[in-house]
Amino acid sequence: TFTGIYANFDIVACSDCRGKSNISTIDNALEKVNNLKGRTYTAQGSAGKTYGLVAQEVAPVVPELVYSGANGEQYGLKYQNMTALLIEAIKEQSKRICHLEGKLKDQS
């Protein structure tokens, strides 16, 4: 049966810049997000529906977010890493909205 991971406190992933190299901003984040498909599904061994993504559908769009286990038998997603993609997509969308709002003001 499927069970979740529960924690009474925060789960923290190391994100110190001293352990990173080749740092750059995500390009075309909104386009990537627009090419992802949010899905509902029932996991094997579970009775209820849940929300998520399908790793095989994410791989062609953002392969860095897909984890392949030993021999490619089981695929997984690095959901925590999606946050950076979503942040940059929101920022791109916000710029577009501000640009369009400026055009509307100019027309009035």
C-alpha positions in Angstrom: 0.0 0.0 0.0 1.0 3.6 -0.6 1.9 5.7 2.4 3.2 9.2 2.6 6.1 10.7 4.5 5.0 12.8 7.5 7.2 15.2 9.4 6.4 17.2 12.5 8.9 19.9 11.5 10.2 21.4 8.3 12.0 19.3 5.8 15.1 21.3 4.7 17.1 20.7 1.5 20.7 22.1 1.4 20.7 25.1 -0.9 23.9 26.9 0.0 25.6 28.7 -2.9 29.0 27.4 -1.7 28.0 24.0 -2.8 26.8 25.1 -6.3 28.5 26.1 -9.6 27.3 27.3 -13.0 24.4 29.1 -11.4 22.0 30.7 -14.0 18.4 31.8 -14.2 15.9 29.5 -15.8 15.1 30.5 -19.4 11.6 30.2 -20.9 10.1 29.0 -17.7 6.6 30.0 -18.6 6.8 28.0 -21.9 8.0 25.0 -20.0 5.2 25.2 -17.4 2.7 25.7 -20.2 3.9 22.4 -21.7 3.4 20.4 -18.5 0.2 18.6 -17.8 -1.3 18.5 -14.3 -3.0 15.2 -13.8 -5.4 13.5 -11.5 -4.8 9.8 -10.9 -5.2 6.9 -8.5 -1.9 5.4 -7.4 -1.6 1.7 -7.4 -2.5 0.4 -3.9 -4.4 3.6 -3.1 -8.2 4.1 -3.0 -8.4 7.8 -3.7 -7.5 10.2 -6.5 -4.6 12.6 -6.1 -3.0 15.3 -8.1 0.5 15.2 -9.7 2.5 15.0 -12.9 3.6 11.9 -14.9 7.4 11.6 -15.0 7.4 10.3 -18.6 5.4 13.4 -19.7 7.7 15.8 -17.8 11.0 14.3 -19.2 10.7 15.8 -22.8 9.9 19.3 -21.3 12.2 19.5 -18.3 14.4 16.4 -18.0 16.3 17.9 -15.1 13.2 17.3 -12.9 13.0 13.6 -13.7 14.7 11.0 -11.6 15.3 7.5 -13.1 16.0 4.7 -10.7 18.3 1.7 -11.2 17.9 0.5 -14.8 15.2 3.0 -15.5 12.6 0.7 -13.9 11.0 3.4 -11.8 10.7 7.1 -12.6 10.2 9.9 -10.1 10.0 13.6 -10.0 12.0 16.2 -8.1 8.9 18.1 -7.0 10.9 20.4 -4.7 13.0 21.5 -7.6 9.9 22.6 -9.5 9.5 25.5 -7.2 12.3 27.4 -9.0 10.7 26.8 -12.4 7.3 28.0 -11.1 8.8 31.1 -9.5 10.5 32.1 -12.8 7.3 31.3 -14.8 5.3 33.6 -12.5 7.8 36.4 -12.9 7.7 36.0 -16.7 3.9 36.1 -16.6 4.0 39.2 -14.3 6.2 41.0 -16.8 3.8 40.3 -19.6 0.8 41.4 -17.5 2.6 44.7 -16.6 3.4 45.3 -20.3 -0.2 44.7 -21.3 -1.4 47.0 -18.5 0.9 49.7 -19.8 -0.5 49.3 -23.3 -4.0 49.6 -22.0 -3.1 52.8 -20.1 -1.6 54.3 -23.2 -4.8 53.6 -25.1 -7.0 55.4 -22.6 
